[in-house]
Amino acid sequence: MQSVGEQTYTQAVREGKYDLYVGNLFGKYDNVRTYWEDQLTRIALRPFLGELVERRCQNDRGVRIVDLGCGAGQGYEILTKIDRRDLDLGLQHKRVLPKEKIDLYLGLDISAAMVEKGQTLFESEPHVEFAQADLREGLGRLKTEQEPFDIYFSSYGSLSHLMRQDLVKLLEDICQHSRNDSTIVLDFLGRYSIEWPDFWGARSESEKVREYTMSYLYPPATREKIESEKFPLRFWAGTEVKELAKELTAATGVGVEVLKLMDRSLLVGRHTDTQEYNPQLKAIRRSINSLHEDYLRTNLEELLIDPTIVPDHPVIAPQLRQLITSWNVVVEYCQQRLWKRCALTELEGWDSFTKSLQFALMTVDRVIADVGWMWYGDPRANIIEPQLGYALRTLEYEMQQGWGCGHGLVAILRIKK
Ligand SMILES: C[S@@+](CC[C@H](N)C(=O)[O-])C[C@H]1O[C@@H](n2cnc3c(N)ncnc32)[C@H](O)[C@@H]1O
């Protein structure tokens, strides 16, 4: 039977890479995963999850979630830590889906090590359960043993482990098992990421499946010494997800509505640091991780990206080049602004900048202006650099189109029965 990355995942769990902690310069839970990727998944989900929770609670019922390829329960952390609003200075977070509104979170994973780790980490949460399951067999026993779920969830590329025909089988099972208004969250690797331009031209089904490694779990020195396991993953484009939804409706008679497609990590994907599939890349993720690290100052020059490295493609290339150009404007402005006051509206091209770019520049400008009188605790490393990170993160999010141009592609679907 084909490898599903079992060796990689078992080893990662053994080394504590799936323990719950946040923020790091490298590895599974680096700062980009924590402050960019998981946060953006939360931001994308927020409005849809808000509606769903309201509907369930009107019926006096808690929410039922199944997490497909759950790892050690990262989905539970993602879903239960969505703030209702970004700007809220109170002591207690107001969550969209607080734990007490969950009837069941059931995490499914093929890896025994993951299931065991999840059980240990969430031992004290009575409504959290884990079970070993192979999603290539669809929902399996769950179809008869479990009531419908409100959310059929996946995070961080789990469903790219399934080949297309296995995914279709799983989704057909979900169409039958779900109730009206159930939400499906699909999380794939994006075909058009700048990390692997060689994959962009894939046409046939077999070309859309590539050998992949998670060598990024290790810092560079270790990476060079070990032979990382290779396993096949299916890379997805946004248009394919829309086609898939139509195909499911045709096959099952159940409505599958695409609510949102989101590209995640367009310029900061995991393999920018390894350069494993694109040697032209700079190690941008490492620099962004550094922006979010306390008491660590980042050489902003390392954040500048050369837009000419984007290969030609009639649709994808202009979008990526525009993002890179805007990104560089923000970084360069921050570099200058650290040394001298400069009027934003006098920047060359200001009037032609998109609202997203203007907003990112205003954020950087305000933070530096306001930090001027604060001298405690390394304001550059601890205040300005993280805010620059968030400005760049927001720029990426607002400019993405859900085409499959990021390391990750998230699709939020709703069942209509
Ligand atoms: C990249 S990890 C993501 C884990 C977690 N969802 C997260 O957010 O970090 C992919 C997970 O999918 C699991 N997986 C791979 N193939 C699977 C299959 N056929 N059935 C169930 N789980 C699978 C792996 O064991 C692994 O835990």
PDBQT file of the ligand as one rigid body, heavy atoms in Angstrom, charges set to zero:
ROOT
HETATM    1  C1  LIG A 501      -0.204  17.779   7.533  1.00  0.00    +0.000 C 
HETATM    2  S1  LIG A 501      -0.931  16.811   8.795  1.00  0.00    +0.000 S 
HETATM    3  C2  LIG A 501      -2.174  17.899   9.393  1.00  0.00    +0.000 C 
HETATM    4  C3  LIG A 501      -2.543  17.600  10.803  1.00  0.00    +0.000 C 
HETATM    5  C4  LIG A 501      -3.500  18.586  11.432  1.00  0.00    +0.000 C 
HETATM    6  N1  LIG A 501      -4.795  18.569  10.778  1.00  0.00    +0.000 N 
HETATM    7  C5  LIG A 501      -2.953  19.992  11.479  1.00  0.00    +0.000 C 
HETATM    8  O1  LIG A 501      -3.734  20.953  11.313  1.00  0.00    +0.000 OA
HETATM    9  O2  LIG A 501      -1.763  20.185  11.760  1.00  0.00    +0.000 OA
HETATM   10  C6  LIG A 501      -1.846  15.586   7.881  1.00  0.00    +0.000 C 
HETATM   11  C7  LIG A 501      -2.498  14.521   8.749  1.00  0.00    +0.000 C 
HETATM   12  O3  LIG A 501      -3.300  13.668   7.891  1.00  0.00    +0.000 OA
HETATM   13  C8  LIG A 501      -3.147  12.319   8.349  1.00  0.00    +0.000 C 
HETATM   14  N2  LIG A 501      -3.492  11.382   7.233  1.00  0.00    +0.000 N 
HETATM   15  C9  LIG A 501      -2.780  11.138   6.097  1.00  0.00    +0.000 A 
HETATM   16  N3  LIG A 501      -3.411  10.237   5.336  1.00  0.00    +0.000 NA
HETATM   17  C10 LIG A 501      -4.546   9.876   5.989  1.00  0.00    +0.000 A 
HETATM   18  C11 LIG A 501      -5.603   8.966   5.712  1.00  0.00    +0.000 A 
HETATM   19  N4  LIG A 501      -5.618   8.222   4.615  1.00  0.00    +0.000 N 
HETATM   20  N5  LIG A 501      -6.600   8.836   6.630  1.00  0.00    +0.000 NA
HETATM   21  C12 LIG A 501      -6.590   9.575   7.781  1.00  0.00    +0.000 A 
HETATM   22  N6  LIG A 501      -5.618  10.463   8.082  1.00  0.00    +0.000 NA
HETATM   23  C13 LIG A 501      -4.600  10.624   7.209  1.00  0.00    +0.000 A 
HETATM   24  C14 LIG A 501      -1.696  12.238   8.800  1.00  0.00    +0.000 C 
HETATM   25  O4  LIG A 501      -1.468  11.145   9.668  1.00  0.00    +0.000 OA
HETATM   26  C15 LIG A 501      -1.514  13.606   9.469  1.00  0.00    +0.000 C 
HETATM   27  O5  LIG A 501      -1.804  13.578  10.847  1.00  0.00    +0.000 OA
ENDROOT
TORSDOF 0
